[in-house]
Amino acid sequence: MTAYWIAHVTVLDPVKYKDYTDIAPLAFRKFGAIFLARGGASKVLEGKSFERHVVIQFSDMQTALDCYNSPEYQSAKLKRDGHCIAQVSIVEGLEA
């Protein structure tokens, strides 16, 4: 069953945040991630507003978790820590 990262991000320092975006794709490629939404126009109808919204598809929950916990992603995450406000969730998709 597919799984999805759903991330909401407000970038505080675009220059430092680029350090994250330069290396995070290594982890996403390794785990077969498919980006369904990344930035772009959005409208928050309820709850806290963030400037960026990202939806990433993975083959299953374990693969999504493995990507997040991988050395490649954790290394990238260290680059963004303190330079953005982020909320990241992983949710299992529906059965076909």
C-alpha distances in whole Angstrom, upper triangle without the diagonal:
4,7,10,14,16,20,23,26,30,32,35,36,35,37,35,32,32,32,29,27,29,27,24,23,23,20,18,19,19,15,14,14,15,17,17,19,22,25,27,28,27,29,28,29,28,28,29,30,28,29,26,23,20,16,14,11,9,7,5,7,10,11,11,14,15,16,18,19,21,24,24,22,24,27,27,26,29,31,30,30,33,33,31,29,26,23,19,16,13,11,7,6,7,6,8
4,7,10,13,16,20,23,26,28,31,33,31,33,32,28,28,29,25,24,26,24,21,19,20,18,15,16,16,13,12,11,11,13,13,16,18,22,23,25,24,26,25,26,26,26,27,27,25,26,23,19,16,12,10,7,6,5,4,7,10,9,9,12,14,14,15,18,19,22,21,20,22,25,24,23,27,28,26,28,31,30,28,26,23,20,17,14,10,9,6,5,7,8,10
4,7,10,13,17,19,23,25,28,30,29,30,29,25,26,26,23,22,24,22,18,18,19,16,14,16,16,12,12,10,11,12,12,14,16,19,21,23,22,23,23,24,23,23,23,24,22,23,20,16,14,10,8,6,5,6,5,5,8,8,7,9,12,12,12,15,17,20,19,17,19,22,21,20,24,25,23,24,27,27,24,23,19,16,13,10,7,6,4,5,9,11,13
4,6,9,13,16,20,21,25,26,25,27,26,22,23,24,20,19,21,20,16,16,18,15,12,15,16,12,12,9,9,10,9,11,13,16,18,20,18,20,19,21,21,20,20,20,18,19,16,13,10,6,5,5,6,9,8,8,11,10,7,10,13,12,12,15,16,20,18,16,18,21,19,18,22,22,21,22,24,24,21,20,16,14,10,8,5,5,6,7,11,13,15
4,6,10,12,16,18,21,23,22,24,22,19,20,20,17,16,19,18,14,14,16,13,11,14,15,12,13,9,10,9,10,10,11,14,17,18,17,19,18,20,19,18,18,18,16,17,13,10,8,6,5,7,8,11,11,9,12,11,7,9,12,10,9,13,15,17,16,13,15,18,16,14,18,19,17,18,20,20,17,16,12,10,7,6,4,7,9,10,14,17,19
4,7,10,14,16,19,21,21,23,22,18,20,21,17,16,20,19,15,16,18,16,14,17,19,16,16,12,12,10,10,9,10,12,14,16,14,15,14,16,16,15,14,14,12,14,11,7,6,5,7,9,11,15,14,13,15,15,11,12,15,14,12,16,18,20,19,15,17,20,17,15,19,19,17,18,20,19,16,14,10,8,6,5,6,8,11,12,15,18,20
4,6,10,12,16,18,17,20,18,15,16,18,14,14,17,17,14,15,18,16,14,17,19,17,17,14,14,11,12,10,9,10,13,15,13,15,13,16,16,14,13,12,10,11,8,6,5,7,9,12,14,17,17,15,17,16,13,14,16,14,12,15,17,19,18,14,15,18,15,13,16,16,13,14,16,15,12,10,7,6,4,6,9,11,14,15,19,22,24
4,7,10,13,16,15,19,18,14,16,18,15,15,18,19,16,17,20,19,17,20,22,21,21,17,17,14,14,11,10,9,12,13,11,12,11,14,13,11,10,9,6,7,6,5,6,9,12,15,17,21,21,19,21,20,16,17,20,18,15,18,20,22,20,17,18,19,17,14,17,17,13,14,15,14,10,8,6,5,7,9,12,14,17,18,21,25,26
4,6,9,12,12,15,14,11,13,15,13,12,16,17,15,16,20,18,17,21,23,21,22,18,18,15,16,13,10,9,12,14,12,14,13,16,16,14,11,9,6,6,5,6,8,12,14,17,20,23,23,21,23,22,18,19,21,18,16,19,20,21,20,16,17,18,15,13,15,14,11,11,12,10,7,6,4,7,8,12,15,17,21,22,25,28,30
4,6,9,10,13,13,10,13,15,13,14,17,19,17,19,22,21,20,24,26,25,25,22,22,18,19,15,13,10,13,14,13,14,13,17,16,14,11,9,5,5,6,9,11,15,17,21,23,27,27,25,27,26,22,22,24,22,19,22,23,24,22,19,19,20,16,14,16,15,11,12,11,9,6,5,7,9,12,15,18,21,24,25,28,32,33
4,6,6,10,9,7,10,12,11,11,15,16,15,18,21,20,20,23,25,25,25,22,22,19,20,17,14,11,14,15,15,17,17,20,20,18,14,12,9,8,8,11,13,17,18,22,24,28,28,27,28,26,23,23,25,22,19,22,23,23,21,18,18,18,15,13,14,12,9,10,10,6,4,6,8,12,14,18,20,23,26,28,31,34,35
4,6,9,9,8,11,13,13,14,17,18,18,20,23,23,23,26,28,28,29,25,26,23,24,21,17,15,18,19,19,20,19,22,22,20,16,14,11,10,12,15,17,20,22,26,28,31,31,30,31,29,26,26,27,24,22,24,25,24,23,20,19,19,16,15,15,13,10,10,8,5,5,7,10,14,17,20,23,26,30,31,34,38,39
4,6,6,6,9,10,11,12,14,17,17,19,22,22,22,25,27,27,28,26,26,23,25,22,18,16,19,20,21,22,22,26,25,23,19,17,14,13,14,17,18,22,23,27,28,32,32,31,31,30,27,27,28,25,22,24,24,23,22,19,19,18,15,14,14,11,9,11,9,5,7,10,13,17,19,22,25,28,31,33,36,39,40
4,6,5,6,9,10,10,12,15,15,17,20,21,21,23,25,26,26,24,24,21,22,19,16,14,16,18,19,21,22,25,26,24,20,18,15,12,12,16,17,20,21,25,27,31,31,30,31,29,26,26,27,24,22,24,24,23,21,19,19,18,15,14,15,12,10,12,11,8,9,12,14,17,19,22,25,28,31,32,35,38,39
4,6,5,7,10,10,11,14,15,17,19,21,21,23,25,26,27,25,25,23,25,22,18,17,19,21,23,25,25,29,29,27,24,22,18,16,16,19,19,23,23,27,28,32,33,32,32,30,27,28,28,24,23,25,24,23,20,19,19,17,14,15,14,11,10,13,12,9,11,15,16,20,21,25,27,30,33,34,38,40,41
4,5,5,7,9,10,12,13,16,18,19,20,22,23,25,26,24,24,22,24,22,18,17,20,23,24,26,26,29,29,27,23,21,18,16,16,19,19,22,22,26,27,30,31,30,30,28,25,25,25,22,20,22,21,20,18,16,16,14,11,12,11,7,7,9,9,6,9,13,14,18,19,23,25,28,31,33,36,39,40
4,5,5,7,9,11,11,13,16,16,17,19,21,22,23,20,21,19,21,18,15,14,17,20,20,23,22,26,26,24,21,19,15,14,13,15,15,18,19,22,23,27,28,26,27,25,22,22,23,19,17,19,19,18,16,14,14,13,10,10,10,7,5,9,9,6,7,11,12,15,16,19,22,25,28,29,33,35,36
4,5,5,6,9,10,12,14,16,16,18,20,21,22,19,20,18,20,18,15,14,17,20,21,24,24,28,28,27,24,21,18,15,14,16,16,19,19,22,23,27,28,27,27,25,22,23,23,20,18,20,20,18,16,14,15,13,10,11,12,9,8,12,13,10,11,14,15,18,18,21,23,26,29,30,33,36,37
4,6,5,7,9,11,13,14,15,17,19,20,21,20,21,19,22,20,17,17,20,23,24,27,27,31,31,29,26,24,20,18,17,19,18,20,20,23,23,27,28,27,27,24,22,22,22,18,17,19,17,16,13,12,13,10,8,10,10,6,7,11,12,10,12,15,15,19,18,22,23,27,29,30,34,36,37
4,5,6,6,9,11,11,12,15,16,17,19,17,18,16,19,18,14,15,18,21,22,25,25,28,28,26,23,21,18,17,15,16,15,17,16,19,20,23,24,23,23,21,18,18,18,15,14,15,15,13,11,9,10,9,5,6,8,5,5,9,11,10,10,13,13,15,15,18,19,23,25,27,30,33,34
4,6,5,7,10,11,11,13,15,16,17,15,15,14,16,15,12,12,16,19,20,23,24,27,27,26,23,21,17,16,13,14,13,15,14,18,19,22,23,23,23,20,18,19,19,15,14,17,16,15,12,11,13,11,8,9,11,9,8,12,14,12,12,15,14,16,15,18,19,22,25,26,29,31,32
4,6,7,9,11,12,13,15,17,17,16,17,16,19,18,15,16,19,22,24,27,27,31,31,30,27,25,21,19,17,18,16,18,17,20,20,24,25,25,25,22,20,21,20,16,16,18,16,15,12,11,13,11,8,11,13,10,11,14,17,14,15,18,17,20,19,22,22,25,27,28,32,34,34
4,6,6,8,10,11,12,14,15,14,16,16,19,19,16,17,21,24,25,28,28,32,32,30,28,26,22,21,18,19,17,18,16,19,19,21,23,22,22,19,17,18,17,13,13,15,13,12,8,8,10,8,6,9,11,9,11,14,17,15,16,18,17,19,18,20,21,24,26,27,30,32,33
4,5,6,7,9,10,11,13,11,13,13,16,16,13,15,19,22,23,26,26,29,29,27,25,23,20,19,16,16,13,15,13,15,15,18,19,19,18,16,14,15,14,10,10,12,11,11,7,6,9,8,5,8,10,9,10,13,16,15,15,16,15,16,14,17,17,20,22,23,27,29,30
4,5,5,6,8,10,10,9,11,11,14,15,13,15,18,22,23,26,26,30,30,29,27,25,21,20,17,16,13,14,12,14,14,17,18,19,18,15,14,16,14,11,12,14,12,13,9,8,12,11,9,11,14,13,13,17,20,18,18,19,17,18,16,18,18,20,22,22,26,27,28
4,6,5,6,9,10,10,13,13,17,18,16,19,22,25,26,29,30,33,33,32,30,28,25,24,20,20,17,17,14,15,15,17,19,19,18,15,14,15,13,10,12,13,10,10,7,8,11,10,9,12,14,14,15,18,21,20,20,22,20,21,18,20,19,22,23,24,27,28,29
4,5,5,6,9,9,12,13,16,17,16,19,22,25,26,29,28,31,31,30,28,27,24,23,20,19,15,15,12,13,12,14,15,15,14,11,10,12,10,6,8,10,7,8,5,5,9,10,9,11,13,14,15,17,20,20,19,20,18,18,16,17,16,19,19,21,24,26,27
4,5,5,6,5,8,9,13,14,13,16,19,23,23,26,26,29,29,28,26,25,22,21,18,16,13,12,9,10,9,12,14,14,14,10,9,12,10,7,9,12,10,12,9,8,12,13,11,12,16,16,16,18,21,20,19,20,17,18,15,15,14,17,17,18,22,23,24
4,5,5,6,9,10,14,16,15,19,21,25,25,29,29,32,32,31,30,29,25,24,21,19,16,15,11,12,11,13,15,16,16,12,12,14,13,9,12,14,12,13,10,11,14,15,13,16,19,18,19,21,25,23,23,24,21,21,18,19,17,19,20,20,23,24,24
4,6,8,11,13,17,19,18,22,24,28,28,31,31,34,34,33,32,31,27,27,23,22,18,17,13,13,11,12,14,15,14,10,11,13,10,8,11,12,10,11,9,10,13,14,14,16,18,19,20,22,25,25,24,25,22,22,19,20,18,20,20,21,24,24,25
4,6,9,12,15,17,17,21,24,27,27,30,29,32,32,31,30,29,26,26,22,20,17,15,11,10,8,9,10,11,10,7,8,10,8,6,10,11,9,12,10,10,14,15,15,16,19,20,20,22,25,25,24,24,21,21,17,17,14,16,16,17,20,21,22
4,7,10,13,15,16,20,22,25,25,28,29,31,31,31,30,29,26,26,22,20,16,14,10,9,7,8,10,13,12,9,9,12,11,9,12,15,13,16,14,13,17,18,17,18,22,22,22,24,27,26,25,25,22,22,18,18,15,16,16,16,19,19,20
4,6,9,12,12,16,18,22,22,25,25,27,28,27,26,25,22,22,18,16,12,10,6,6,5,8,10,12,12,9,8,12,11,9,11,14,13,16,14,12,16,17,15,16,20,20,19,22,25,24,22,22,19,18,15,15,13,14,14,14,17,19,19
4,6,9,11,14,16,19,19,22,23,26,26,26,26,24,22,21,17,15,11,9,6,5,7,9,12,14,15,12,11,15,15,12,14,17,17,19,17,15,19,20,18,19,22,22,21,23,26,25,23,23,20,19,16,16,14,15,15,14,17,18,18
4,6,7,11,12,15,16,19,20,23,24,23,23,21,18,17,13,11,8,6,4,6,9,12,14,16,17,15,13,16,17,14,15,18,18,20,18,15,19,20,17,18,21,21,19,22,24,22,20,20,17,17,14,15,14,15,16,15,18,20,20
4,7,10,11,13,14,17,18,20,21,22,22,20,18,17,13,10,8,5,6,7,10,13,15,16,19,17,14,18,19,17,17,21,21,24,21,19,22,23,20,20,24,23,21,24,26,24,21,21,18,17,15,15,14,14,15,13,16,18,18
4,7,8,10,10,13,15,17,19,19,19,17,14,13,10,7,5,5,7,10,13,16,18,18,21,19,16,19,21,18,18,21,22,24,21,19,21,23,20,19,23,22,19,22,23,21,19,18,16,15,14,14,15,15,17,16,18,21,21
4,6,9,10,14,15,18,19,19,18,16,13,11,7,6,4,7,8,12,15,18,20,20,22,20,17,19,21,17,17,21,21,22,20,17,20,20,17,17,20,19,16,19,21,18,16,16,14,14,13,15,15,17,19,18,21,24,24
4,7,8,11,13,16,18,18,16,13,10,8,5,5,6,9,12,15,18,22,23,23,25,23,20,22,23,20,19,23,23,25,22,19,21,22,18,18,21,19,16,19,20,17,14,14,13,14,14,16,18,19,21,21,24,27,27
4,6,10,13,16,18,19,17,14,12,9,7,8,9,11,14,17,21,24,25,25,28,26,23,25,27,24,23,26,27,28,25,23,25,25,22,21,24,22,20,22,23,20,17,18,16,17,17,19,20,21,23,23,25,28,28
4,7,10,13,16,17,16,13,12,9,9,9,11,13,17,19,23,26,27,27,30,28,25,27,29,26,25,29,30,31,29,26,28,29,25,24,27,25,22,24,24,22,19,19,18,18,19,20,22,22,25,24,26,29,29
4,7,10,12,13,13,10,10,8,8,8,11,13,16,19,22,26,26,26,29,27,24,26,29,26,25,28,29,31,29,26,27,29,25,24,27,25,22,24,24,21,18,17,16,16,17,18,20,20,23,22,24,27,27
4,6,9,11,11,9,10,9,10,10,13,15,19,21,25,28,28,27,30,30,26,28,31,28,27,30,32,33,31,28,29,31,28,26,29,28,24,25,25,23,19,18,17,17,18,19,21,21,24,23,25,28,28
4,6,7,8,6,8,9,11,10,13,15,19,21,25,28,27,26,29,29,25,26,29,27,25,29,31,33,31,27,28,30,27,25,27,27,23,24,24,22,18,16,15,14,16,17,19,19,22,22,24,27,28
4,7,9,9,11,13,14,13,16,17,21,23,26,29,29,27,31,31,27,28,32,30,28,31,33,35,34,30,31,33,30,28,31,30,27,27,27,25,22,19,18,17,19,19,21,20,23,22,24,27,28
4,7,8,11,14,15,14,17,18,21,23,26,29,28,26,30,30,26,27,30,29,27,30,32,34,33,30,30,32,30,27,29,30,26,26,25,25,21,18,17,15,17,17,20,19,22,22,23,27,29
4,6,9,13,14,13,16,18,21,23,26,29,28,25,28,29,25,25,29,27,25,27,30,32,31,27,28,30,27,24,27,27,23,23,22,22,18,15,14,12,15,15,18,18,22,22,24,28,30
4,7,10,12,12,15,17,20,23,26,29,28,26,28,28,24,25,28,26,23,26,29,30,29,25,25,27,25,22,24,24,20,20,19,18,15,11,11,11,14,15,18,19,23,24,26,30,31
4,7,9,10,13,16,19,22,25,29,28,26,29,28,25,25,28,26,23,26,29,30,28,25,25,27,24,21,23,23,19,19,18,17,13,11,11,11,14,16,19,20,23,24,26,30,32
4,6,7,11,14,17,20,23,27,26,25,27,26,22,23,26,23,21,24,26,27,25,22,22,23,20,18,20,19,16,16,16,14,10,8,8,9,12,14,17,19,22,23,26,29,31
4,7,10,14,17,20,23,27,27,26,28,27,23,24,26,24,22,25,26,27,25,22,22,23,20,18,20,19,15,17,16,14,10,10,10,12,14,16,19,21,24,24,27,31,32
4,7,10,13,17,20,23,24,23,25,23,20,21,23,20,19,22,23,24,22,19,20,21,18,16,19,17,14,16,16,14,11,10,9,11,12,14,17,18,21,22,24,28,29
4,7,10,14,17,20,21,20,22,21,17,19,21,19,17,21,22,24,22,18,20,21,18,16,20,19,16,17,18,16,13,12,10,10,10,12,14,15,18,18,21,24,25
4,7,10,13,17,17,17,19,17,14,16,18,15,14,18,19,21,19,16,18,19,16,15,19,18,15,17,19,17,14,13,11,10,9,11,12,13,16,16,19,22,23
4,7,10,13,14,14,17,15,12,14,17,14,14,18,19,21,19,16,18,20,18,17,20,20,18,20,22,20,17,16,13,12,10,10,10,10,12,12,15,18,19
4,7,10,11,12,14,12,9,12,14,11,12,15,16,19,16,14,17,19,16,16,20,20,18,20,22,21,19,18,15,14,11,11,9,10,12,11,15,17,18
4,7,8,10,12,10,8,12,13,11,13,16,16,20,18,16,19,21,19,19,22,23,21,23,26,25,22,22,18,17,13,12,10,10,10,9,12,14,15
4,5,7,9,6,6,9,10,9,11,14,14,18,16,14,17,20,18,18,22,23,22,23,27,26,24,23,20,18,14,13,10,10,9,10,13,14,15
4,7,8,7,8,11,11,11,14,16,16,19,18,17,20,22,21,22,25,26,25,27,30,30,27,27,23,21,18,16,12,12,10,10,12,12,13
4,6,5,6,9,10,11,13,14,15,19,19,17,19,22,22,21,25,26,25,26,29,29,27,26,22,20,16,14,10,10,7,8,11,11,13
4,5,5,6,9,10,11,12,14,18,18,16,18,21,20,19,23,25,24,24,27,27,25,24,20,18,14,11,8,7,6,9,12,13,15
4,5,5,6,9,10,10,12,15,16,15,16,19,20,19,22,24,24,24,27,28,26,25,21,19,16,13,10,11,10,12,15,16,18
4,5,5,6,9,10,10,14,14,13,15,18,17,17,20,22,22,23,26,26,25,24,21,19,15,14,11,12,11,13,16,17,18
4,5,5,6,9,10,14,13,11,13,16,16,15,18,20,19,20,23,23,21,21,17,15,12,10,7,9,10,12,15,17,19
4,5,5,6,8,12,13,11,12,15,15,14,17,19,19,19,22,23,21,20,17,15,11,10,8,10,11,14,17,19,21
4,6,5,6,10,10,9,11,14,14,14,17,19,19,19,23,24,23,22,19,18,14,14,11,14,14,17,20,21,23
4,5,5,9,8,7,9,12,11,12,15,16,16,17,21,21,20,20,17,16,13,13,11,14,15,17,20,22,23
4,6,9,9,6,7,10,10,9,12,14,14,14,18,18,17,17,14,13,10,10,10,13,15,17,21,23,25
4,7,8,7,6,10,11,10,12,15,15,15,19,20,19,19,16,16,13,13,12,16,17,20,23,25,27
4,5,5,6,8,10,10,12,15,16,16,20,21,20,21,18,18,15,16,15,18,19,22,25,26,28
4,6,5,6,9,10,11,13,15,15,19,20,20,21,19,20,17,19,18,21,23,25,29,30,32
4,6,5,6,9,10,11,13,15,18,18,19,20,18,19,17,18,18,21,22,24,28,29,31
4,5,5,6,9,10,11,12,16,16,16,17,15,15,13,15,15,18,20,22,26,27,29
4,5,5,6,9,10,10,14,15,15,16,14,15,13,15,16,19,21,24,28,30,32
4,5,5,7,9,10,14,14,15,17,16,18,16,19,19,23,25,27,31,33,34
4,5,5,7,9,12,12,13,15,14,16,14,17,18,21,24,26,29,31,33
4,5,5,6,10,10,10,12,10,12,12,14,16,20,22,24,28,31,32
4,6,5,9,10,11,13,13,15,15,18,19,23,26,28,32,34,36
4,6,8,8,10,13,13,16,16,19,21,24,27,29,33,35,37
4,6,5,6,9,9,12,13,17,19,22,25,27,31,34,35
4,5,7,8,9,12,13,16,19,22,26,28,32,34,36
4,6,8,10,13,15,19,21,25,28,30,34,37,39
4,7,10,13,15,19,22,25,28,30,34,37,38
4,6,10,12,16,19,22,25,27,31,34,35
4,7,10,14,17,20,24,25,29,32,34
4,6,10,13,16,20,22,25,28,30
4,7,10,13,17,19,22,25,27
4,7,10,14,16,19,22,25
4,6,10,13,16,19,22
4,7,10,13,16,18
4,6,10,13,15
4,7,9,12
4,7,9
4,6
4
